Amino acid sequence: MYGERPGAIGRQPVTKRYTATHFERIEPLACPCGQTRRAFADDPDGTATFHVVQIRTDAQVHYHKRLTEIYYVLEGTGEMELDADRVAVRPGSVVQIKPHCRHRAVGELKVIVVAVPAFDPADEWFD
C-alpha cells in the first residue's frame, strides 16, 4: 500500500506496523497442555505469539530452549510445575517461564500465554 507521508517528496511505501485479529478466526490446535489458539503465529518477524490455552488435567512436562513464556491465569485454580517446584495459581496469577525451565500447568485452567520470541513447534522439548 502506498500513501503520502507529511514532509516526503513523492510517494513513499506505507507499511502497517500493527496486526489485529479476533480469536474466533483462529483454529484451535491440540498442544501438550490441552487446546490452544495462537495469534500472530504467521508473523514473518516472529516477534511474539499470544495464546489462549485451555489446560487439561494431564498436561505434559516440556521446555523450550529459545523462548520465554508468560502465563496469565484467566479461570480455574491449580498449580504450575516449574523445574519440579509447585506454585499455586488462580485467576490473576502471572508466571514467567524462561528457557530450559521444565514446566506444565496442573488443574483445569484457562490461561493466556505470551511467547517471546514467537512460538516455534520445533522448540518444544520433552524428556
Backbone as a chain_set.jsonl record, in Angstrom:
{"seq": "MYGERPGAIGRQPVTKRYTATHFERIEPLACPCGQTRRAFADDPDGTATFHVVQIRTDAQVHYHKRLTEIYYVLEGTGEMELDADRVAVRPGSVVQIKPHCRHRAVGELKVIVVAVPAFDPADEWFD", "coords": {"N": [[0.844, -1.163, 0.0], [0.525, 2.221, -0.76], [1.119, 5.623, 0.1], [0.891, 9.127, 0.891], [3.343, 10.704, 2.814], [3.657, 13.099, 5.375], [5.798, 15.789, 4.653], [7.338, 14.277, 2.954], [8.764, 13.775, -0.254], [7.117, 13.021, -3.124], [5.738, 9.695, -3.68], [5.763, 7.429, -1.022], [6.411, 4.161, 0.243], [4.018, 2.71, 2.414], [3.996, 0.935, 5.28], [2.185, -1.218, 7.314], [2.358, -1.134, 10.787], [1.253, -2.8, 12.612], [-0.762, -5.567, 13.705], [-3.911, -7.08, 13.71], [-6.421, -9.204, 15.035], [-9.084, -11.595, 15.613], [-10.014, -13.935, 18.04], [-11.966, -15.842, 17.345], [-11.502, -16.359, 14.72], [-9.29, -17.929, 14.633], [-8.124, -21.156, 14.331], [-8.527, -23.776, 16.697], [-5.894, -25.694, 18.198], [-4.468, -28.849, 19.079], [-2.31, -29.276, 21.85], [0.57, -29.931, 24.02], [-0.421, -29.136, 26.459], [-3.165, -29.061, 26.335], [-5.596, -27.512, 24.68], [-5.112, -24.973, 22.264], [-5.248, -21.627, 20.967], [-3.486, -19.681, 18.765], [-2.438, -16.498, 18.32], [-0.897, -14.417, 15.878], [0.965, -16.211, 14.948], [1.756, -16.512, 12.36], [3.271, -14.312, 11.753], [5.834, -12.859, 9.957], [8.067, -11.677, 11.157], [8.297, -12.876, 13.607], [8.035, -11.925, 16.237], [6.477, -12.255, 18.656], [4.04, -14.472, 20.132], [0.591, -14.82, 20.989], [-1.333, -16.647, 23.042], [-4.358, -18.355, 23.824], [-5.072, -20.711, 26.092], [-6.633, -23.708, 26.889], [-6.187, -25.569, 29.557], [-5.661, -28.975, 30.117], [-6.143, -31.601, 32.54], [-4.046, -33.431, 32.446], [-1.63, -32.314, 31.447], [1.486, -32.232, 29.665], [4.862, -32.361, 30.829], [7.25, -30.13, 29.652], [9.754, -28.213, 27.834], [11.425, -25.256, 26.585], [14.035, -24.242, 24.451], [14.724, -21.785, 23.421], [12.661, -19.841, 23.738], [10.839, -17.605, 25.919], [8.087, -17.881, 28.089], [5.119, -16.305, 29.212], [2.691, -16.817, 31.482], [-0.678, -16.108, 32.164], [-3.253, -16.463, 34.345], [-6.58, -16.921, 33.625], [-8.957, -18.309, 34.312], [-10.021, -20.76, 36.727], [-8.331, -22.887, 39.186], [-5.204, -24.096, 40.351], [-1.981, -25.504, 39.887], [1.335, -24.543, 38.914], [3.848, -26.471, 37.662], [7.207, -26.155, 37.953], [10.337, -26.706, 37.037], [10.245, -28.916, 38.817], [9.335, -27.7, 41.161], [6.324, -26.629, 42.793], [3.873, -24.228, 42.234], [1.167, -22.495, 43.468], [-1.653, -21.417, 41.601], [-4.125, -19.051, 40.482], [-6.965, -17.193, 39.185], [-5.614, -14.248, 37.857], [-3.002, -14.769, 38.569], [0.407, -14.592, 37.533], [3.021, -15.969, 35.698], [6.351, -16.158, 34.793], [8.257, -17.969, 32.518], [11.338, -19.074, 31.84], [13.786, -19.953, 29.246], [14.652, -23.444, 29.102], [13.45, -24.169, 31.497], [11.689, -26.712, 32.869], [8.292, -27.385, 32.586], [4.765, -27.365, 33.393], [1.219, -26.956, 33.528], [-1.036, -27.679, 36.155], [-4.182, -28.874, 36.709], [-7.51, -27.752, 35.886], [-7.488, -25.173, 33.853], [-7.808, -21.943, 32.354], [-5.748, -20.093, 30.407], [-3.764, -17.264, 29.423], [-1.034, -17.194, 27.276], [1.936, -15.653, 26.563], [4.4, -15.804, 24.227], [7.801, -15.231, 23.716], [10.667, -15.134, 21.798], [8.32, -15.514, 19.036], [6.192, -18.399, 19.263], [7.5, -21.555, 18.395], [7.014, -24.638, 17.06], [9.139, -26.414, 16.768], [10.738, -25.854, 18.88], [9.966, -27.161, 21.185], [10.359, -29.277, 23.723], [10.738, -32.518, 25.163], [11.396, -34.636, 27.949]], "CA": [[0.0, 0.0, 0.0], [1.306, 3.445, -0.85], [0.418, 6.827, 0.515], [1.741, 10.297, 1.075], [3.78, 10.976, 4.175], [3.939, 14.526, 5.523], [7.191, 16.165, 4.503], [8.036, 13.426, 1.991], [8.63, 14.162, -1.657], [6.652, 11.881, -3.912], [5.036, 8.606, -2.989], [6.603, 6.568, -0.197], [5.659, 2.982, 0.682], [3.489, 2.741, 3.769], [3.909, -0.408, 5.828], [1.462, -1.259, 8.58], [3.189, -1.529, 11.909], [0.396, -3.484, 13.578], [-1.566, -6.698, 13.243], [-5.083, -7.267, 14.567], [-7.213, -10.388, 14.706], [-10.072, -11.984, 16.616], [-9.774, -15.352, 18.32], [-12.913, -16.746, 16.676], [-10.957, -16.651, 13.391], [-8.115, -18.787, 14.787], [-8.487, -22.555, 14.567], [-7.88, -24.365, 17.877], [-4.933, -26.759, 17.951], [-4.06, -29.663, 20.222], [-0.953, -28.989, 22.312], [0.872, -30.765, 25.187], [-1.149, -28.638, 27.629], [-4.602, -29.18, 26.123], [-6.003, -26.928, 23.402], [-4.648, -23.59, 22.177], [-5.427, -20.768, 19.791], [-2.281, -18.849, 18.763], [-2.475, -15.307, 17.471], [0.349, -13.886, 15.333], [1.892, -17.31, 14.648], [2.226, -16.388, 10.975], [4.002, -13.053, 11.589], [7.164, -13.19, 9.439], [9.121, -11.182, 12.05], [8.403, -13.788, 14.746], [8.248, -11.12, 17.437], [5.84, -12.892, 19.809], [2.708, -15.022, 19.894], [-0.361, -14.642, 22.079], [-2.121, -17.874, 23.039], [-5.343, -18.651, 24.859], [-4.923, -22.154, 26.25], [-7.484, -24.433, 27.825], [-5.32, -26.601, 30.114], [-6.314, -30.209, 30.57], [-5.546, -32.028, 33.802], [-2.863, -34.269, 32.234], [-0.664, -31.592, 30.61], [2.802, -32.849, 29.651], [6.031, -31.56, 31.167], [8.056, -29.803, 28.473], [10.554, -26.997, 27.979], [11.821, -24.592, 25.351], [15.444, -23.85, 24.507], [14.91, -20.394, 22.984], [11.63, -18.853, 24.065], [10.307, -17.345, 27.254], [6.627, -17.822, 28.113], [4.481, -15.655, 30.349], [1.345, -17.356, 31.688], [-1.612, -15.311, 32.966], [-4.403, -17.323, 34.597], [-7.894, -16.291, 33.476], [-10.007, -19.079, 35.0], [-9.643, -22.01, 37.383], [-7.259, -22.892, 40.18], [-4.332, -25.252, 40.199], [-0.574, -25.268, 40.159], [2.326, -24.616, 37.846], [5.03, -27.24, 37.999], [8.313, -25.396, 37.374], [11.566, -27.389, 37.471], [9.858, -29.788, 39.931], [8.654, -26.934, 42.213], [4.908, -26.391, 42.521], [3.423, -22.895, 42.62], [-0.288, -22.381, 43.368], [-2.12, -20.342, 40.717], [-5.558, -18.762, 40.447], [-7.154, -16.046, 38.296], [-4.766, -13.105, 38.171], [-1.604, -15.185, 38.737], [1.275, -14.425, 36.375], [4.251, -16.747, 35.85], [7.294, -16.054, 33.677], [8.998, -19.224, 32.391], [12.497, -18.819, 30.989], [14.267, -21.124, 28.519], [15.165, -24.633, 29.787], [12.652, -24.497, 32.683], [10.694, -27.744, 32.599], [7.068, -26.837, 33.166], [3.414, -27.744, 32.991], [0.141, -26.493, 34.41], [-1.766, -28.785, 36.768], [-5.536, -28.435, 37.023], [-8.275, -27.271, 34.731], [-7.252, -23.742, 33.838], [-7.783, -21.205, 31.096], [-4.64, -19.164, 30.581], [-3.131, -16.565, 28.311], [0.409, -17.397, 27.221], [2.669, -14.816, 25.621], [5.693, -16.419, 23.937], [8.757, -14.301, 23.132], [10.076, -14.766, 20.523], [7.112, -16.251, 18.666], [6.198, -19.841, 19.471], [8.001, -22.388, 17.307], [6.822, -26.034, 17.468], [10.43, -27.109, 16.794], [11.383, -25.52, 20.153], [9.162, -27.767, 22.257], [11.183, -30.436, 24.054], [10.221, -33.436, 26.19], [12.428, -35.556, 28.471]], "C": [[0.894, 1.232, 0.0], [0.455, 4.626, -0.398], [1.402, 7.957, 0.691], [2.098, 10.415, 2.557], [4.072, 12.464, 4.276], [5.434, 14.795, 5.413], [7.964, 15.326, 3.5], [7.788, 13.951, 0.588], [8.212, 12.923, -2.426], [5.957, 10.835, -3.054], [6.038, 7.719, -2.26], [5.785, 5.338, 0.2], [5.232, 3.137, 2.138], [3.322, 1.296, 4.219], [3.163, -0.342, 7.143], [2.388, -1.788, 9.656], [2.353, -2.17, 13.002], [-0.278, -4.66, 12.887], [-2.714, -6.839, 14.219], [-5.838, -8.505, 14.101], [-8.264, -10.588, 15.787], [-9.951, -13.489, 16.809], [-10.763, -16.295, 17.66], [-12.436, -17.121, 15.275], [-9.783, -17.63, 13.444], [-8.577, -20.206, 15.129], [-7.796, -23.073, 15.831], [-6.986, -25.529, 17.464], [-4.714, -27.557, 19.224], [-2.623, -29.294, 20.567], [-0.685, -29.849, 23.542], [0.116, -30.36, 26.445], [-2.655, -28.843, 27.525], [-4.97, -28.698, 24.743], [-5.639, -25.45, 23.394], [-5.121, -22.923, 20.894], [-4.267, -19.784, 19.86], [-2.417, -17.696, 17.781], [-1.046, -14.923, 17.094], [1.393, -14.957, 15.044], [2.459, -17.197, 13.242], [2.961, -15.075, 10.708], [5.42, -13.359, 11.124], [8.308, -12.689, 10.324], [9.305, -12.072, 13.274], [8.634, -13.093, 16.074], [7.731, -11.814, 18.697], [4.558, -13.563, 19.327], [1.897, -14.876, 21.166], [-1.311, -15.822, 22.005], [-3.208, -17.792, 24.111], [-5.397, -20.166, 24.914], [-5.92, -22.664, 27.27], [-6.649, -25.62, 28.299], [-6.165, -27.816, 30.479], [-5.545, -30.719, 31.783], [-4.277, -32.856, 33.619], [-1.846, -33.615, 31.292], [0.72, -32.221, 30.765], [3.901, -31.869, 30.063], [6.848, -31.363, 29.888], [8.889, -28.564, 28.781], [10.887, -26.457, 26.594], [13.277, -24.158, 25.51], [15.65, -22.381, 24.186], [13.879, -19.423, 23.556], [11.3, -18.771, 25.538], [8.791, -17.286, 27.126], [6.169, -17.091, 29.367], [3.048, -16.161, 30.391], [0.559, -16.379, 32.552], [-2.877, -16.136, 33.12], [-5.691, -16.505, 34.522], [-8.946, -16.962, 34.337], [-9.411, -20.322, 35.631], [-8.571, -21.81, 38.436], [-6.456, -24.167, 39.978], [-2.922, -24.877, 40.577], [0.206, -25.214, 38.854], [3.471, -25.435, 38.404], [6.183, -26.62, 37.22], [9.621, -25.978, 37.892], [11.325, -28.17, 38.764], [9.31, -29.04, 41.146], [7.189, -26.812, 41.815], [4.514, -25.031, 43.089], [1.912, -22.84, 42.422], [-0.641, -21.207, 42.461], [-3.639, -20.254, 40.77], [-5.745, -17.588, 39.498], [-6.36, -14.827, 38.778], [-3.312, -13.475, 38.399], [-0.853, -15.026, 37.429], [2.579, -15.165, 36.667], [5.102, -16.552, 34.598], [8.159, -17.309, 33.673], [10.108, -19.02, 31.371], [12.947, -20.096, 30.279], [14.878, -22.177, 29.452], [14.435, -24.957, 31.085], [11.603, -25.531, 32.285], [9.411, -27.339, 33.322], [5.819, -27.521, 32.632], [2.45, -27.109, 33.968], [-0.593, -27.734, 34.906], [-3.126, -28.258, 37.201], [-6.244, -28.024, 35.758], [-8.251, -25.753, 34.77], [-7.458, -23.199, 32.437], [-6.753, -20.112, 31.288], [-4.336, -18.437, 29.281], [-1.654, -16.884, 28.41], [0.966, -16.456, 26.162], [4.04, -15.458, 25.464], [6.57, -15.414, 23.204], [10.099, -15.019, 22.98], [8.877, -15.65, 20.22], [7.284, -17.749, 18.872], [6.654, -20.563, 18.216], [7.844, -23.839, 17.747], [8.132, -26.831, 17.514], [11.201, -26.828, 18.088], [10.536, -25.991, 21.323], [9.804, -29.117, 22.536], [10.589, -31.214, 25.215], [11.353, -34.339, 26.657], [12.047, -36.996, 28.206]], "O": [[1.911, 1.265, 0.693], [-0.771, 4.611, -0.508], [2.615, 7.751, 0.644], [1.249, 10.243, 3.431], [4.67, 13.038, 3.367], [6.241, 14.093, 6.024], [9.124, 15.622, 3.216], [6.729, 14.503, 0.292], [8.887, 11.894, -2.376], [5.637, 11.057, -1.886], [7.047, 7.31, -2.834], [4.589, 5.456, 0.467], [5.987, 3.63, 2.976], [2.586, 0.528, 3.599], [3.469, 0.493, 7.995], [3.107, -2.766, 9.455], [2.698, -2.095, 14.182], [-0.352, -4.731, 11.66], [-2.516, -6.729, 15.429], [-5.88, -8.807, 12.909], [-8.321, -9.834, 16.758], [-9.802, -14.231, 15.839], [-10.427, -17.458, 17.432], [-12.915, -18.099, 14.702], [-9.331, -18.108, 12.403], [-9.319, -20.422, 16.087], [-6.603, -22.835, 16.02], [-7.279, -26.252, 16.511], [-4.767, -27.007, 20.324], [-1.814, -29.029, 19.678], [-1.62, -30.449, 24.072], [0.018, -31.141, 27.391], [-3.35, -28.802, 28.54], [-4.701, -29.371, 23.748], [-5.83, -24.753, 24.39], [-5.36, -23.577, 19.879], [-4.072, -19.123, 20.88], [-2.499, -17.897, 16.569], [-0.114, -15.082, 17.883], [2.577, -14.648, 14.908], [3.533, -17.73, 12.963], [3.247, -14.757, 9.554], [6.151, -14.055, 11.829], [9.414, -13.224, 10.25], [10.355, -12.03, 13.915], [9.345, -13.607, 16.937], [8.456, -11.946, 19.682], [4.055, -13.256, 18.246], [2.44, -14.816, 22.269], [-2.021, -15.985, 21.012], [-2.991, -17.22, 25.18], [-5.72, -20.827, 23.927], [-6.039, -22.125, 28.37], [-6.426, -26.566, 27.544], [-7.238, -27.694, 31.07], [-4.411, -30.302, 32.018], [-3.494, -32.973, 34.562], [-1.269, -34.288, 30.439], [1.086, -32.684, 31.846], [3.872, -30.696, 29.691], [7.1, -32.31, 29.144], [8.752, -27.949, 29.839], [10.661, -27.113, 25.577], [13.691, -23.752, 26.596], [16.634, -21.784, 24.621], [14.219, -18.273, 23.831], [11.458, -19.73, 26.293], [8.266, -16.713, 26.171], [6.755, -17.238, 30.44], [2.282, -15.958, 29.449], [1.07, -15.881, 33.555], [-3.514, -16.476, 32.123], [-5.87, -15.531, 35.253], [-9.73, -16.294, 35.011], [-8.425, -20.872, 35.14], [-7.986, -20.735, 38.568], [-6.968, -25.178, 39.498], [-2.69, -24.051, 41.46], [-0.209, -25.764, 37.834], [4.001, -25.141, 39.475], [6.153, -26.56, 35.991], [9.978, -25.77, 39.052], [12.122, -28.086, 39.698], [8.856, -29.686, 42.09], [6.855, -26.885, 40.632], [4.778, -24.721, 44.251], [1.425, -23.11, 41.324], [-0.023, -20.144, 42.53], [-4.335, -21.228, 41.058], [-4.75, -17.028, 39.039], [-6.43, -14.437, 39.943], [-2.456, -12.591, 38.423], [-1.392, -15.288, 36.354], [3.167, -15.013, 37.737], [4.63, -16.756, 33.48], [8.729, -17.675, 34.7], [9.848, -18.818, 30.185], [12.542, -21.194, 30.66], [15.525, -21.851, 30.447], [14.776, -25.949, 31.729], [10.732, -25.255, 31.459], [9.429, -26.996, 34.504], [5.823, -28.158, 31.579], [2.817, -26.767, 35.093], [-0.751, -28.712, 34.174], [-3.21, -27.303, 37.974], [-5.642, -27.958, 34.686], [-8.904, -25.127, 35.605], [-7.299, -23.919, 31.451], [-6.856, -19.301, 32.208], [-4.616, -18.932, 28.19], [-1.08, -16.851, 29.498], [0.523, -16.462, 25.014], [4.763, -15.637, 26.445], [6.158, -14.82, 22.208], [10.632, -15.484, 23.987], [8.465, -16.449, 21.061], [8.37, -18.297, 18.684], [6.242, -20.222, 17.108], [8.478, -24.246, 18.72], [8.217, -27.826, 18.234], [12.203, -27.487, 18.365], [10.408, -25.295, 22.331], [9.794, -30.001, 21.679], [10.01, -30.636, 26.134], [12.181, -34.764, 25.85], [12.789, -37.908, 28.571]]}, "num_chains": 1, "name": "protein.A"}
